[in-house]
């Protein structure tokens, strides 16, 4: 018996290596469904078909279903169409729902609209006008989402906080570990404690707080590697800390494999983020990157992180300069052998929860079959 088919239309680029798309949907969910993925890109101007991957130019996104149909993709064979983030694409998929009799799932990642609202100074005329525009866009998105059959937020907390007006059935899609592509961590010697911070650095992440803490350290036996694809902000920021310039290395990783190789050369991953509505409702992507390599993570002490890990599986710290400095000083003096135990415990915890993509794929498949049969 042939598998039912899913069409997943993503706003990610073809080679972005988004963990949820490439691992959950394009690997583990394939055991239960035949998953075809559409990448909408601004870098190519013609249609390309690569097995079960379709490359669509960005100027076709508002009519993506009709465009795929014109390229001889039989839309009627799909039981489910997923859309990631883009409400213009979602509208087109919903407009064609009755014609092709598929179910529709809406997947959201980071709540960017709320982020922009948070950053706006609504007391100024420009800020007030922009806030009205963003609020109207949010209302339009919610109206479209409520016409779908399934909503896929990144966590229950995110749905409650940022999507309270979406009332359809939901299935949280957490970020997680891929059990078949874990890295074996190599323990380094204890002469220099090697920290790593992986991911984006911008004003909202308040990375200066971590640099302030490092600047307070009296113990000199440490190094920090920052792995980020956008070096502009951190290069400007680090200039304000002349004492740290020789202690901090800034690198990039062009693939997940390179990033994991970088992480594996370190002893502790830093995932400290300020306390706010955005970072307190999801597990940071970098936590998954670190525990893929079984290195312990220094993370913000908040309810979300404590709901997943205990003190034997992660290292917790308040997001305050003096508290971070104190915790970093403690870590410098802990043996890497002992730290590796925390890293292994954290990895095992994630694998035993729904944070394991193989388990998540199985549970999601059951939910999709249930909706299809309604």
C-alpha positions in Angstrom: 0.0 0.0 0.0 1.5 3.3 -1.0 2.0 6.1 1.6 -0.1 9.2 1.7 1.6 12.3 0.5 2.5 15.6 2.1 3.5 18.8 0.3 5.6 21.0 2.6 6.0 24.6 1.3 8.8 26.3 3.3 10.2 29.8 3.4 13.7 28.3 4.0 16.4 28.3 1.3 17.3 25.0 -0.4 20.6 24.6 1.4 19.7 26.2 4.7 19.8 22.9 6.7 16.9 23.9 8.9 16.8 21.0 11.4 13.1 20.6 11.6 12.6 20.5 7.9 15.7 18.5 6.9 15.5 16.1 9.8 11.9 15.8 11.0 10.0 16.2 7.8 12.5 15.1 5.1 14.0 12.2 7.1 12.0 10.7 9.9 8.4 11.5 8.8 9.3 9.9 5.4 8.8 6.6 7.3 5.1 7.3 7.5 4.3 9.7 4.6 5.8 10.5 1.3 7.0 14.1 1.9 7.7 16.5 -1.0 9.3 19.9 -0.1 8.9 23.2 -2.0 11.7 25.7 -1.5 10.7 29.3 -2.5 13.9 31.1 -3.3 15.0 34.6 -4.5 18.2 33.1 -5.9 16.8 31.1 -8.9 14.5 32.3 -11.6 13.2 29.0 -13.0 11.5 25.9 -11.7 13.7 22.9 -10.7 12.6 19.4 -9.7 15.2 17.4 -7.7 13.5 14.1 -6.7 10.9 15.2 -4.1 12.3 18.7 -3.8 10.9 21.5 -5.9 12.6 24.9 -6.4 10.1 27.8 -7.0 11.1 31.4 -7.8 10.0 33.9 -5.2 7.9 35.9 -7.6 5.6 32.8 -7.9 4.8 32.5 -4.2 1.4 34.2 -4.3 0.2 31.5 -6.8 2.4 28.7 -5.8 -0.2 26.0 -6.2 -1.2 27.0 -9.7 2.5 27.3 -10.6 3.3 23.8 -9.4 0.2 22.5 -11.3 1.5 24.2 -14.5 4.8 22.3 -13.9 2.9 19.0 -14.0 2.9 18.4 -10.2 -0.3 16.5 -9.5 -1.6 18.5 -6.5 -4.6 16.2 -6.1 -2.3 13.4 -4.9 -1.4 15.2 -1.7 -3.4 14.5 1.4 -1.9 17.4 3.4 -0.3 20.7 2.4 2.0 22.3 5.0 2.9 26.0 4.9 5.7 27.5 6.9 5.2 31.1 8.0 4.3 33.0 4.8 0.7 34.1 5.0 0.6 34.9 1.2 1.5 31.3 0.5 -1.1 30.1 3.1 -3.8 32.2 1.4 -3.1 30.6 -1.9 -3.1 27.1 -0.4 -6.4 27.8 1.3 -7.9 29.2 -1.9 -7.2 25.9 -3.6 -8.2 23.6 -0.7 -11.6 22.7 -1.9 -10.5 22.2 -5.5 -7.9 19.5 -4.5 -9.5 18.2 -1.3 -6.3 18.4 0.8 -5.9 19.2 4.5 -3.9 22.3 5.4 -1.3 22.6 8.2 0.2 25.9 9.2 3.7 25.9 10.7 5.2 28.9 12.5 8.7 29.4 13.7 9.9 32.5 15.6 7.1 35.1 16.2 8.7 37.9 14.2 5.6 40.1 14.1 5.5 40.2 17.9 9.2 40.9 18.0 8.8 43.9 15.7 5.9 45.2 17.8 8.1 44.8 20.9 10.9 46.9 19.4 8.6 49.7 18.2 8.3 52.9 20.2 4.6 53.3 19.8 4.7 56.7 21.5 6.2 58.2 18.4 4.0 58.9 15.3 6.0 56.6 13.1 6.1 53.9 15.8 2.3 54.1 16.4 1.6 53.9 12.6 3.8 50.9 12.2 2.3 49.2 15.3 -1.1 49.5 13.7 0.2 47.9 10.4 1.8 45.0 12.3 -1.3 44.4 14.4 -3.5 44.3 11.3 -1.1 41.8 9.7 -1.3 39.6 12.8 -5.1 39.7 12.6 -5.0 38.7 8.9 -2.6 35.8 9.7 -4.8 34.6 12.5 -7.9 34.6 10.2 -6.1 32.5 7.7 -4.7 30.1 10.3 -8.1 29.5 11.7 -9.2 28.2 8.3 -6.5 25.4 8.5 -6.9 21.9 9.8 -3.8 21.9 12.0 -1.6 24.5 13.7 2.1 23.7 14.4 3.6 26.2 16.9 7.2 25.7 18.2 5.9 25.1 21.8 2.7 25.2 23.9 4.0 28.3 25.7 4.5 30.1 22.4 1.0 29.3 21.3 -0.5 30.6 24.6 1.6 33.7 24.6 1.8 34.8 20.9 -1.1 33.0 19.1 -4.0 33.1 21.6 -6.5 33.8 18.8 -5.7 30.7 16.7 -8.3 28.2 17.9 -7.9 25.2 15.6 -6.3 21.9 16.7 -2.6 22.2 17.3 0.4 20.0 17.5 3.6 21.6 18.9 6.7 20.9 16.8 9.6 21.3 19.1 13.2 21.5 18.0 15.0 18.2 18.9 17.8 15.8 18.4 18.2 13.5 15.5 19.3 10.2 17.1 21.0 8.9 14.0 23.3 11.9 13.5 24.7 12.5 17.0 28.4 13.5 17.5 30.7 11.7 20.0 32.3 14.4 22.2 36.0 14.3 22.7 37.1 15.5 26.2 39.8 18.1 26.1 42.5 18.6 28.8 41.8 20.9 31.7 44.5 23.6 31.0 42.2 26.0 29.2 38.4 25.9 29.6 36.9 26.3 26.1 33.5 28.0 25.8 31.5 28.3 22.6 28.5 30.5 21.7 26.8 29.4 18.5 24.1 31.4 16.6 22.9 34.9 15.8 24.1 37.9 17.9 22.0 41.1 17.8 20.8 43.8 20.2 17.8 41.8 21.4 20.1 39.0 22.7 22.1 41.5 24.8 25.3 39.7 24.3 27.2 42.6 25.9 26.0 41.2 29.3 28.0 38.0 28.6 31.1 40.1 27.5 30.7 42.2 30.7 30.8 39.0 32.8 33.9 37.7 30.9 35.6 41.0 31.5 35.2 40.6 35.3 37.0 37.2 35.4 40.2 37.1 37.3 41.0 33.5 36.2 42.7 33.7 32.8 42.4 30.0 31.9 39.6 30.3 29.3 38.8 30.9 25.7 35.6 31.8 23.9 34.7 30.9 20.3 31.7 32.7 18.8 30.3 30.9 15.7 27.9 33.1 13.8 27.0 33.7 10.2 26.7 37.5 10.7 29.9 38.9 12.2 29.1 42.6 11.9 27.4 43.2 15.2 29.9 41.1 17.3 32.9 42.7 15.5 31.7 46.1 16.5 30.8 45.0 20.0 34.1 43.3 20.8 36.0 46.5 20.1 34.6 47.9 23.4 36.4 45.1 25.3 40.1 45.5 24.6 40.9 43.0 27.4 38.9 40.3 25.6 40.1 40.6 22.1 42.9 38.0 22.5 40.5 35.7 24.4 37.7 35.6 21.9 37.7 34.0 18.4 34.9 34.8 15.9 34.3 32.1 13.3 31.5 31.0 10.9 30.0 27.6 10.0 28.7 27.1 6.5 27.1 23.8 7.3 25.7 21.9 10.3 28.6 19.4 10.1 31.1 22.2 10.3 29.2 23.8 13.3 29.2 20.5 15.1 32.9 20.0 14.5 33.5 23.4 16.0 31.2 22.6 19.0 32.9 19.3 19.6 36.3 21.0 20.2 34.8 22.9 23.2 33.9 22.1 26.8 30.8 24.2 27.5 28.2 25.7 25.2 26.7 29.1 26.2 23.0 29.6 25.6 22.4 32.5 27.9 19.6 34.8 26.7 17.8 37.7 28.4 14.5 37.1 30.2 11.6 38.2 28.0 8.4 36.8 26.4 10.4 35.5 23.4 13.2 33.6 25.0 11.3 32.3 28.0 8.8 30.3 25.9 11.1 28.1 23.7 14.2 26.1 24.0 17.0 27.9 22.2 18.2 26.3 18.9 21.8 26.4 20.2 20.9 24.1 23.1 20.1 21.4 20.5 23.3 22.1 18.7 25.3 21.7 21.9 23.6 18.5 23.1 23.9 17.0 19.6 27.6 17.0 20.5 26.9 16.0 24.2 28.6 19.1 25.6 26.9 20.7 28.7 25.0 23.9 28.2 25.0 27.0 30.3 21.5 28.3 30.0 19.2 30.9 31.5 17.4 29.9 34.6 13.8 30.2 33.6 10.7 28.0 33.8 11.0 26.6 30.3 14.6 25.4 30.6 13.9 23.9 34.1 10.8 22.1 32.7 13.2 20.1 30.5 16.5 19.7 32.4 17.6 19.3 36.0 20.8 20.3 37.6 22.5 17.0 36.5 21.7 17.7 32.8 22.4 21.4 32.4 24.0 24.4 34.0 21.6 27.2 35.0 22.4 30.9 35.6 20.4 34.1 36.0 21.0 36.6 33.1 22.9 39.1 35.2 26.5 40.2 34.8 27.8 39.3 38.2 25.9 36.0 38.4 27.3 35.0 34.9 30.8 35.9 36.0 30.5 33.8 39.1 29.1 30.8 37.2 31.8 31.0 34.5 34.5 31.1 37.2 33.0 28.0 38.8 33.0 26.2 35.4 36.6 27.1 34.7 37.5 25.1 37.9 35.4 22.0 37.1 37.1 19.2 35.4 36.1 18.5 31.8 35.6 14.9 32.8 32.8 16.0 35.2 31.4 18.4 32.7 31.1 15.7 30.1 28.8 13.7 32.4 26.4 16.7 32.4 26.6 16.8 28.6 25.8 13.1 28.2 22.9 13.4 30.7 21.4 16.3 28.9 21.7 14.5 25.5 20.0 11.4 27.0 17.2 13.5 28.5 16.4 15.0 25.1 16.5 11.6 23.4 14.0 10.2 25.9 11.5 13.1 25.5 9.6 14.3 22.4 12.8 16.3 21.7 13.8 13.2 19.8 12.8 13.8 16.2 12.2 10.1 15.6 9.6 10.0 18.4 8.1 13.4 17.3 7.7 12.1 13.7 5.8 9.1 14.9 3.5 11.2 17.1 3.0 13.7 14.3 2.1 10.9 11.8 -0.6 9.6 14.1 -2.1 13.1 14.4 -2.1 13.6 10.6 -3.7 10.3 10.0 -6.4 11.2 12.6 -7.2 14.5 10.8 -7.2 12.9 7.3 -9.7 10.3 8.5 -12.1 12.9 9.8 
